[in-house]
């Protein structure tokens, strides 16, 4: 399943330089659209985002089948210490009662730079990425996800579909090795 999270073209081959450029532009546009959708629902969050050291926006597809929750998506992390955005991918698995299928935006607001570094330090098979364990109790198209990490706040904005759920699970956020340039990858925090 992790291999399926890599950025590849439709034929499964690595992306070309043109495809990488197009995907970067599309991901940044998605992030702007997702953030705008959240702020349209709750304009007061602009102050929280402006004062945060960083935030991330992901576009995910949630599938909730009775007791199993799956989600996959892509996104971008904006760390105010870095000039370039950090392109990422997301995968979630969990358990809980519910039913539904929904495309949604997930906006993560970091309360301090330590939270951003922790988010980026988790590694699976040498690939940098973050992990969050959360609980979600919602009906409809959006709301706040209760993260077990007190240093981040996660908001969701529904795009299409409907999801009725009460679940918990873990989300793995991976740095996209193809969409980020070498300088960005080398600037990420390193395990000590």
C-alpha positions in Angstrom: 0.0 0.0 0.0 2.9 2.4 0.8 4.3 1.9 -2.7 1.0 3.1 -4.2 1.5 6.5 -2.4 4.5 7.4 -4.6 4.1 10.1 -7.3 3.9 8.2 -10.5 2.3 8.8 -13.9 -0.8 7.0 -15.0 1.3 4.2 -16.5 3.1 3.7 -13.1 6.4 5.2 -14.2 8.2 8.0 -12.5 6.9 11.5 -13.4 8.6 13.5 -16.1 9.9 17.0 -15.4 6.8 18.5 -17.1 4.5 16.2 -15.1 6.3 17.2 -11.9 5.8 20.9 -12.7 2.1 20.4 -13.5 1.5 18.4 -10.4 3.2 21.0 -8.2 1.0 23.8 -9.7 -2.1 21.7 -9.3 -1.2 20.8 -5.7 -0.6 24.5 -4.8 -3.9 25.4 -6.5 -5.6 22.7 -4.4 -4.1 24.1 -1.2 -5.3 27.6 -2.0 -8.8 26.3 -2.8 -8.9 24.2 0.4 -7.7 27.0 2.6 -10.2 29.4 1.0 -13.0 26.9 1.6 -12.1 26.6 5.3 -11.9 30.4 5.7 -15.3 30.8 4.0 -16.8 28.5 6.6 -14.9 30.1 9.5 -13.3 33.5 8.7 -12.0 33.8 12.3 -9.4 31.0 11.6 -7.4 33.5 9.4 -5.9 35.0 12.6 -4.9 31.5 13.8 -3.3 30.6 10.5 -1.5 34.0 10.3 0.1 33.6 13.7 1.0 29.9 13.3 4.6 28.9 12.3 3.1 26.7 9.6 0.2 24.9 8.2 -0.6 22.1 5.7 -3.5 21.5 3.3 -4.4 18.0 2.0 -7.0 16.8 -0.3 -8.2 13.4 0.7 -10.8 10.8 -0.2 -12.4 9.1 2.8 -14.1 5.7 2.5 -15.9 4.5 5.6 -17.3 1.0 5.3 -19.1 -0.1 8.6 -15.9 -0.7 10.8 -13.1 0.2 8.4 -11.9 3.7 7.5 -9.5 4.4 4.6 -8.2 7.6 3.2 -5.6 8.7 0.7 -4.6 12.1 -0.6 -1.9 14.7 -1.4 -1.0 18.0 0.0 1.5 20.6 0.8 3.1 21.9 4.0 3.9 25.6 4.4 6.6 26.0 7.0 7.3 29.8 7.4 11.0 29.0 8.1 11.4 27.8 4.5 10.9 29.6 1.3 9.7 26.6 -0.6 6.5 24.6 0.2 7.0 20.9 1.1 4.9 18.6 -1.1 3.4 15.6 0.7 1.0 12.6 0.5 -1.3 11.2 3.1 -2.8 7.8 4.0 -5.2 7.0 6.8 -6.4 3.7 8.3 -8.7 3.4 11.2 -11.6 1.7 12.8 -15.1 2.9 13.9 -18.7 2.8 13.2 -19.9 4.7 10.1 -20.8 4.7 6.5 -20.0 7.0 3.6 -17.6 8.2 0.9 -16.4 11.8 0.9 -13.8 14.0 -0.9 -12.5 16.6 1.5 -9.8 19.1 2.4 -7.8 18.6 5.6 -6.1 21.7 7.0 -3.5 21.2 9.7 -2.4 24.1 11.8 0.9 23.8 13.7 1.1 25.6 17.1 4.9 25.7 17.1 8.0 24.7 15.1 8.6 21.6 17.2 5.3 20.2 16.0 6.3 20.8 12.4 9.7 19.1 13.0 8.0 16.1 14.7 5.6 15.9 11.8 8.4 15.7 9.3 10.7 13.4 11.3 8.7 10.1 11.2 10.3 7.7 8.7 9.1 4.6 7.0 11.5 2.8 4.7 13.8 5.9 4.8 11.0 8.2 3.6 10.4 11.2 5.7 6.9 11.8 6.9 4.7 12.6 9.8 2.1 10.6 11.6 -0.9 11.7 13.6 -3.4 9.6 15.7 -6.8 11.1 15.8 -10.4 10.6 16.8 -13.2 11.9 14.6 -16.9 12.2 15.5 -18.8 13.8 12.7 -21.8 13.8 10.5 -21.8 15.7 7.2 -19.1 17.6 5.4 -16.6 19.0 7.8 -15.5 20.1 11.3 -12.6 19.7 13.6 -10.8 16.4 14.0 -9.6 15.7 17.5 -5.9 15.0 17.2 -4.1 13.3 20.1 -1.3 15.7 19.5 -2.1 18.9 21.4 0.4 20.9 19.3 -1.7 20.7 16.1 -5.3 21.4 15.1 -6.9 19.7 12.2 -9.9 21.0 10.3 -11.9 19.3 7.6 -14.0 20.8 4.8 -16.2 18.4 2.8 -16.2 18.7 -1.0 -18.6 16.0 -2.1 -20.4 13.0 -0.6 -21.5 12.5 2.9 -19.8 10.7 5.8 -21.4 9.7 9.0 -18.7 8.4 11.4 -17.3 7.9 14.9 -13.8 6.5 14.5 -10.2 6.6 15.4 -7.1 5.9 13.5 -3.7 7.0 12.3 -2.7 9.1 9.4 0.7 8.8 7.7 2.0 11.9 6.0 4.9 11.3 3.6 7.2 13.8 2.0 6.8 13.4 -1.8 10.3 12.5 -3.0 9.6 13.4 -6.6 7.7 16.7 -6.2 10.2 18.2 -3.8 13.6 19.3 -5.1 16.9 18.1 -3.6 17.4 21.4 -1.7 14.0 21.2 0.0 14.5 17.5 1.0 18.0 18.3 2.3 16.6 21.2 4.4 14.1 19.0 6.3 14.9 18.1 9.9 17.1 15.1 10.5 16.9 12.5 13.3 19.7 12.9 15.8 
